[in-house]
Amino acid sequence: MMVIRNNRISILVVLGVLFITLAVWEVLPLFYQPVLFSGQRAYQDVLAQVAFGPRVPDSLAHAETITYIQNELRKAGWQAQLQDTNWQGFGIQNIIASRSNQTPQIILGAHYDSRMLADQDPGPGRNAPVPGANDGASGVAVLLELARTLPKTSLPTWLVFFDAEDDGGIAGRDWIMGSQAFVAALTFHPRAAIIVDMVGDANLDIYMEQNSNAALMSEIWGQAAQLGFGQEFIPTVKYSMEDDHTPFLKAGIPAVDIIDFDYPYWHTAADTPDKVSPKSLEIVGETLSAWLMQQK
C-alpha cells in the first residue's frame, strides 16, 4: 500500500513539473519578445544627426555625432572604440562597434560625415555644406537600429561608422578615406562587408551595384524579395560606384554597396530629413537583419 502511494505521489510530482514547465514556455514569450527593427526609431537617429549640423570633419557637429553614435551603441550593449588615425595627411576618426571579443565574420558599414560643399546644388546653396540627411545620416541610423535589435545569436559582427567618405575633390581630399584607412589596418579577413549609403529616400530604388560581389548581392536581394521588398531591391545592375565597399573589394574581401543613387538631392542643400522615409529605413534594416540571421 505504501509503495502504491509513493508511486502516485511521484507521478503527481512529475505531472506537476511538466505542467509548470509547459506554463513557463507559454508565458515566457510574453515577457521576452524580440526587439524588432523600427523605422521610426531609426528616423529619430536621422533627426538627431542633422540637428547637430553638417558633420564636416573637425567641426563641432562632427564631434557631437561621434559622441552620439558611441552613446547609442553603448546603450544597446555594444563596445564602441574610436579608431583615431590618418590617411593621406588628413585625420580620420572611424568608430568600431563590437559585442564580443570574437573575430568578426561580418562587417556592416556606413559613413557618418557629410560633404562640406553642396556642389551639385543648382542655386546659392552650393557654397554651403550638405545637411546629409540621406547621404550620411540614413546609413548611420540603420546601423544604430541594428545595434538595438540584432539577436546575440547572430554571427560575430562589427558595425563600423566611417569618417571622411564624402569630401573627395575638395581641398586635396580623396573619397572614402575613412574606409581606406580602416581596411589598411585590418589584421583579419572577414567573410563579407556590407555598406549602407543613401538608403532613406522616400522613393526607394536600390539597384545592384556593378562592382559589388555578385553572389553576396544575390543573397541579399533574394532575402529582400522573400520579405516582400522586391520593388525596392531591384535585381538589375545600374551604377558603378566608388564607395566604402571599394577598399574591401581591393583587399579581396567580398563586399556589397547597398545604395539608392537615384536621389535628386545628392550633394545639394536640399538633402534634408523631409526627404527621408522611416519605411525605407525599415525595409533596408529588416532585409539586413533577416539576411544576417540566415548566416551560419
C-alpha positions in Angstrom: 0.0 0.0 0.0 2.9 2.4 0.9 4.6 1.6 -2.4 1.5 2.4 -4.4 1.0 5.7 -2.6 4.6 6.7 -3.2 4.3 5.9 -6.9 1.2 8.0 -7.1 3.0 10.9 -5.3 5.9 10.5 -7.8 3.6 10.6 -10.7 1.8 13.6 -9.4 5.2 15.4 -8.8 6.3 14.6 -12.4 3.0 15.8 -13.8 3.2 19.0 -11.7 6.7 19.7 -13.0 5.6 19.1 -16.6 2.6 21.4 -16.1 4.8 24.2 -14.7 7.4 23.8 -17.4 4.7 24.0 -20.2 3.2 27.0 -18.5 6.5 28.8 -18.3 7.2 28.1 -22.0 3.8 29.6 -22.8 4.3 32.7 -20.7 8.0 33.4 -21.5 7.3 34.9 -25.0 5.0 37.4 -23.4 8.0 38.8 -21.4 10.9 38.2 -23.8 9.6 39.4 -27.1 12.4 40.1 -29.6 13.0 43.7 -30.4 12.1 44.4 -34.0 13.7 46.9 -36.3 11.8 50.1 -36.1 12.0 52.6 -39.0 10.5 55.3 -36.7 13.3 54.8 -34.1 15.9 54.9 -36.9 14.4 58.1 -38.2 14.9 59.7 -34.8 18.6 58.9 -35.3 18.5 60.8 -38.6 16.8 63.8 -37.0 19.4 63.8 -34.1 22.4 63.8 -36.5 21.0 66.5 -38.8 20.2 68.6 -35.7 23.9 68.7 -34.8 24.5 70.4 -38.2 26.6 69.3 -41.2 29.1 66.6 -39.9 32.1 68.1 -41.7 35.4 66.8 -40.3 36.9 68.8 -37.5 33.6 70.6 -36.8 31.6 70.6 -33.6 28.8 68.8 -35.3 31.2 66.1 -36.3 32.4 65.7 -32.7 28.9 65.7 -31.3 27.9 63.0 -33.8 30.8 60.8 -32.7 29.6 61.1 -29.1 26.0 60.4 -30.1 26.9 57.2 -32.0 29.1 55.9 -29.2 26.4 56.6 -26.6 23.7 54.9 -28.6 25.9 51.9 -29.2 26.8 51.5 -25.5 23.1 51.8 -24.5 22.4 48.9 -26.9 25.1 46.8 -25.2 28.0 47.2 -27.8 31.5 48.3 -27.1 32.5 51.4 -29.1 36.1 52.1 -30.0 37.4 55.2 -31.8 40.0 54.4 -34.5 41.9 57.7 -34.5 44.3 57.6 -37.4 45.2 59.5 -40.6 45.1 59.0 -44.3 47.0 61.0 -46.9 47.7 63.6 -44.2 44.2 64.0 -43.0 42.9 63.0 -39.6 40.4 60.0 -39.6 38.1 59.0 -36.7 36.3 55.8 -37.5 34.0 54.2 -34.9 34.2 50.4 -34.5 31.4 48.6 -32.6 31.6 45.1 -31.3 29.6 42.9 -29.0 32.2 40.2 -28.2 35.9 39.5 -28.4 35.4 37.1 -31.3 36.9 37.9 -34.7 34.0 39.4 -36.7 32.8 37.4 -39.7 30.6 40.2 -41.0 31.3 44.0 -41.2 28.4 46.4 -41.6 29.5 49.9 -42.5 28.2 53.4 -43.2 29.8 56.8 -43.3 28.7 59.5 -40.8 30.4 62.5 -42.2 28.7 64.9 -44.6 30.1 66.8 -47.6 31.5 70.3 -46.9 30.2 71.8 -50.2 26.8 71.2 -51.8 28.4 71.5 -55.2 25.5 69.7 -57.0 23.0 72.4 -55.8 21.7 74.5 -58.7 21.3 77.6 -56.5 23.2 79.6 -54.0 23.2 76.7 -51.5 26.1 75.2 -53.5 28.5 77.1 -51.3 27.1 75.7 -48.1 27.7 72.3 -46.5 25.3 69.4 -47.3 22.9 68.7 -44.4 23.4 65.0 -45.2 20.0 63.5 -44.0 20.1 60.8 -46.6 23.7 60.9 -47.7 25.3 60.0 -44.3 22.7 60.0 -41.6 20.4 57.3 -43.1 23.1 54.7 -43.2 24.2 55.5 -39.6 20.6 55.3 -38.5 20.2 51.8 -40.0 23.3 50.6 -38.2 22.3 52.0 -34.9 18.9 50.4 -35.0 20.5 47.1 -36.0 22.7 47.5 -32.9 19.5 47.7 -30.8 17.7 44.8 -32.5 20.2 42.2 -33.7 19.9 39.0 -31.7 23.0 38.0 -29.8 22.9 34.6 -31.6 23.8 36.3 -34.9 27.3 35.8 -36.3 30.1 37.9 -34.7 29.7 41.3 -36.4 31.3 44.7 -36.3 29.4 47.8 -37.0 31.8 50.4 -38.5 31.0 54.1 -38.9 33.4 55.6 -41.4 34.8 59.1 -41.4 35.9 61.2 -44.3 34.0 59.5 -47.1 32.3 62.4 -48.8 34.8 65.2 -49.4 36.6 63.9 -52.5 37.9 66.6 -54.8 37.8 69.3 -52.1 41.0 70.9 -50.7 43.2 68.0 -51.7 40.9 65.3 -50.1 40.2 61.9 -51.6 37.0 60.0 -51.5 36.4 57.1 -49.0 39.4 58.0 -46.9 38.0 56.5 -43.6 37.3 53.1 -45.1 40.7 53.1 -46.9 42.4 53.7 -43.6 40.2 51.0 -41.9 40.9 48.3 -44.4 44.7 49.1 -44.5 44.8 48.4 -40.8 42.8 45.1 -40.9 44.5 42.1 -39.4 41.9 39.5 -40.4 39.8 38.6 -43.4 36.0 38.8 -42.7 33.6 36.7 -44.7 31.7 39.8 -46.0 31.4 43.6 -45.8 28.1 45.3 -46.4 27.9 49.1 -46.8 24.6 51.0 -46.5 24.6 54.5 -48.0 21.8 56.8 -49.1 19.1 54.3 -48.1 16.4 56.6 -46.7 15.0 58.0 -49.9 11.2 58.1 -49.7 11.2 56.8 -53.3 13.5 53.8 -52.6 15.1 52.2 -55.6 18.1 50.1 -54.7 19.7 48.6 -57.8 22.5 46.2 -57.8 25.9 47.9 -57.9 28.3 46.9 -60.7 31.4 46.3 -58.7 29.8 44.5 -55.7 30.3 40.8 -55.1 27.6 39.1 -57.3 26.9 36.1 -55.0 26.6 38.3 -52.0 24.2 40.7 -53.8 22.1 37.7 -55.0 21.7 36.6 -51.4 20.7 40.0 -50.1 18.4 40.9 -52.9 16.9 37.5 -52.7 16.3 38.0 -49.0 14.6 41.3 -49.7 12.3 39.6 -52.3 11.3 36.9 -49.7 10.3 39.7 -47.3 8.2 41.4 -50.0 10.6 44.2 -50.8 11.3 43.2 -54.4 10.1 46.6 -55.7 12.7 48.4 -53.6 15.6 46.0 -54.0 15.7 45.8 -57.8 17.7 42.8 -59.1 19.2 44.8 -62.0 22.7 46.3 -62.2 22.6 50.0 -62.9 25.5 52.0 -61.3 29.2 51.6 -60.8 30.1 53.3 -57.5 33.3 54.2 -55.7 32.1 53.8 -52.2 33.2 52.4 -48.8 32.9 48.9 -50.2 35.7 49.6 -52.7 38.7 49.2 -50.3 37.3 45.8 -49.1 36.9 44.6 -52.7 40.5 45.7 -53.5 41.7 43.7 -50.4 39.9 40.5 -51.7 37.0 40.7 -49.2 33.5 40.1 -50.7 31.6 43.3 -50.3 28.4 44.9 -51.4 27.2 48.5 -51.7 23.5 48.9 -50.8 22.8 52.4 -52.2 20.0 54.2 -53.9 21.8 56.6 -56.2 18.6 57.8 -57.9 18.4 60.6 -55.4 17.9 64.0 -56.9 19.1 65.8 -53.7 22.5 64.2 -53.7 25.2 66.8 -52.7 22.7 69.6 -52.5 21.4 71.8 -49.7 18.0 70.0 -50.0 19.3 66.7 -48.6 17.1 67.2 -45.5 15.1 64.9 -43.2 11.8 65.5 -45.1 13.3 63.5 -48.0 13.9 60.5 -45.7 11.3 57.9 -45.0 11.1 55.7 -41.9 9.6 53.0 -44.1 12.6 53.0 -46.4 15.0 52.7 -43.4 12.9 49.8 -42.1 12.9 48.0 -45.4 16.7 48.1 -45.5 17.1 47.2 -41.8 14.7 44.3 -41.9 16.4 42.9 -45.0 19.9 43.1 -43.4 18.6 41.6 -40.1 16.9 38.7 -41.9 20.0 38.1 -44.1 22.3 38.1 -41.1 20.2 35.6 -39.2 20.5 33.2 -42.1 24.3 33.2 -41.9 25.8 30.2 -40.2 
